[in-house]
């Protein structure tokens, strides 16, 4: 849980707002609130914001709560970056648009890590505006991006900069300094996130179908999911998948057989995608 206490003359030991962990007792959420970070006012509404996550491995969603009179227990911005080790740091204005920005660093092993910058302001979203990883850095790096920080105008050019730390090829720590940029509309990399923004179950194709049909869906983070086929009476006909999957898009084929590999009859069937936080069902027609 996260306990928030409102400051002021009436400050006391009773929390004013309690944010309970999402997912309750689902694996990965048990450490919710382990990592908290003050973000300043990154959405430019005049109030300070904060970041909360489980830290380390587990829940891959990093949640941002926008401050203000209407603050509640529902996160206002969710960033999915995988279930590795992640830091989030407030930075001064890196792209010179007048708003503070958010820097995240992520690493999954000794040899892989990346950095993402989310430009602050009223239009801040969960898509990174600037991205690079250890492949963009000369020589082999160990624990690249294990820490990141905004450092202000380091080189005196009037632009704010940031630093990224790693352990070098001889196991000595190295710090890389990156300069901000002077055009609010021009970011150094044209980065497009490849991770889905949310759960999505697509219409099967072809539909109607005679022999086999394809069913696809997307999940935004690692989750245990099931994909099952039901008949018109609501009886389970076929289980296509029931396991934990990483974030991404998945495709499965159904060949019109049941769990015993027997051919089913023509008619209307339903397929349902289920997880701890999402359920969606769609209809399809088998003709022979």
N, C-alpha and C positions, 0 to 999 in steps of 0.2 A: 504494500500500500504506500501511497504518498500522502503525507499530511501537510496541509498548507495553513499557515497562520497569518492573519492580516495584521500588519503593523499599525502603530498608532497609540494614542493615549490609553486606549482600552485593551491593549495587548495582554493576553493571558495564556495559560497552558492548554486551553481547549482548542482543538483544530477547527478552523472555519470551513474547510473543505477537505474531504477525504476522497482520493481517487483510488479505487480498487483495481487490482490487476485485471486486465482483459483476459478472457479465456479461462478464468478461474483456475481449475486444477489441471489444465492441459499442459503437457510437457513443454518447457521452454518459457512459460510465463511465471514460474515460481519465484524468479528473482526480479520481477518487475519493480522498478524504482531503484535498482542497484546503481544505475548510472543516471545522474541528474546534472544538467548543465544550464546555467543562466545564459540566455541568448540576447538580452537587451530587447529593444523593440525592432524585431526584424520584419514585421508586417506593416510598420508605419501607421499604427492606430493610436499611438500616444501612450501605450502601456507596455510593460516588460513581459517577455515571453520566456518559456523554458522548455527543455527537451528531456524526455524520460525514456529509458529503455531497460531491458534486463541486463545489458552488458555481457561481454564475453559471448559464449555460444548459447543458443536458445531461440527466443523470439526474434525473428529477423526484422520486425517492424520497429522503427524508431519514431516515437510520437512527439509532436510539438503541440503545446497548449498555448494559445494566444491569450495574453492577459487582458483585463478590462472588467467593467461592471458585470458583464454577462458570462464570465468564465465559469465553466462547468466541468464535469468529469469526462466529457467526450473530447478526444484529441481533435484539433482543427486541421492538422496536416500530418500525414503518415508517409514516412520515407522507407522504402524497402531496399535494402542493400545487401541482403544475404545474412547468414547466421554466423558470421565470423566475428572478429574483434574489431570494434568500431569506436572512434572518438568523434565528438562533435564540438566545434569551437566557434564562438562568435568572432567575427573579424570586422575591422573597420571597412569602410566603403572601398571595395577592390575595383569596381568597374566605373567609379566616378559618376554615379547617378544620384548621389545624395542619400543613399540608404545603406545601413550596415548589412553585411552578408554573412552567410553561414558556410563554414568549411567542415567537411567530414573526411576522415581517413579510415581506411578499412584494410585489414590484412588477415589472410586465412592461414598462412604458413610462413616459413622462413624465407621463401623465395617469391612471394606474390603479394602485392598490395596496390591500392589505388587511392586517389584523392579526387574529391568532387567539390565544386563550389556552387552554392545555390544563392543567386542574387536576391537580396531582400527587397522589400517594398510591398505595396498593396497587391501586386500580382504574383507574389511568391508562390511557387508550386513545388511538387515533388519531383520535377524533372531537372536534373543537374544542368547548369549553364556552362560549366567548364569541367573537363575531365582529363586526367592522365594517369598512367600507371607506371610500374617499375620498368616496363619495356621502353619507356621514353627517356630513361635515365641512363647515362653511360656506365659501363661496367656492370658487374653482377652486384646486386644489393640484397642484403639480408634484413628481414623485418622492415622492409620499406613501408613508410607511412604509419609506423607504430605510434607516431605523435605528430600533430600539426598545430600551428598557432598563427594567428594574425599578429604582425609585428609593427604595424604602422608604416610610416615612410622611412624605410631603412636606408635607402640610397640618396635621399634628398632630392628626388625628381618631382615631388609634389603628388605622387601616387602612393597609395598604401600597398604594402607588400605582405607576403606570408611565407612561412618556413615549414619544411617537411623534414622529419628526421628518419634516419635508418641506421642500421649497423652495416658498416662497409665490408668489402671482401676480406679484410684482415680482422674482422670482428671489432674494428674500432668505429665508434659512432661518427656518422656524417650528417651534416645539416645542409639542405638545399634551400636556397632563397629564391622565391619567384616574385617578380614585379607585378603590380596591378596594371590595368590597362585604362586608357584615357577616353574610350568611346563607349558610352553606356549601351549602345546597340551592337557593338562589335565584340564578340567573345572569341578567345584564341582558338577554340576547337568547336567544330560543329558536331556536338554530341547528341545522340538520340538514344534514350534508354531502351534496352532490349527486354527489360523485365515487364511483365503485364502490370497494369495499374490496378487490377482487381480480378475477382473470380468471374468467369464467363463460360457458359455452356452454349455451344453453337448447334444450329440445326443440322441434323444428319444429312448426308448426301450419298447417293441419290435418295430422293424421297418423293413418291413411293419407291420401293426397291424390290427386286426379284430374288437375288441371290445373296449379295453382301452389301453392307452399307458402312459408311465411315462416320464416326462420332469424334469430335474434337472439343477440347476445353482448355482454359487457361487458369493458372493459379498464380497469385502474386508473391507467395513466399512458401517456404517448406511447410507442408501440411499433410496429415493423413487424410486421404480422400477415398471414396468409393464411387464406382460407376456401375449401376445395375439396370437390368432390363426387367420390366414388369408387364403382365398382360392386362387386359381390360378389367379383370376382377381385382387387380392390385396384388396379385401373387408374383413372387419373384420367379423369373424365368432364367436369367443368366447374370452372373457376376463377372464383369469384364476386368475390374481392377479393385483392389482393396488394400492399399499400402501407403506408406509415406513417400511423397514425391517432392522434389525440389521445385523452386519457382520456374515457370516456363509454360510452353504450349505442348499439349499431348494429343495424340491421335490413336484411336482404336477402331478395329473393324469388328462388326458382328455378322456372322454368317448364317443367322437364322436358326441356331441350335440352342438347346437349353443346357443346364448345368451337367446333364448326363450325356451331352453330345447328340441328343435326338433332335431331328428336325421339327420345328414348330409349325403350326398351321397358319394360313393367311389371316390377316386381321390387323387391328390397331394395337400397337404396343407403346409403352412409355419408357423413356430412359431418364434416370435421375442421377445427378452428381451431388454428393453430400460430403460435408466436412463438419468440423466443430463449429464453424461460423458461417456456413453457406449451404444452401440447398436450392437446387433448381431442377425442374422436370420439364421434358418436352415430349411431343407426340411424333410417332412415325408409323408408316403403313407398310406392311409386308404383303405383296401380291404374288401369286404363283399361277 
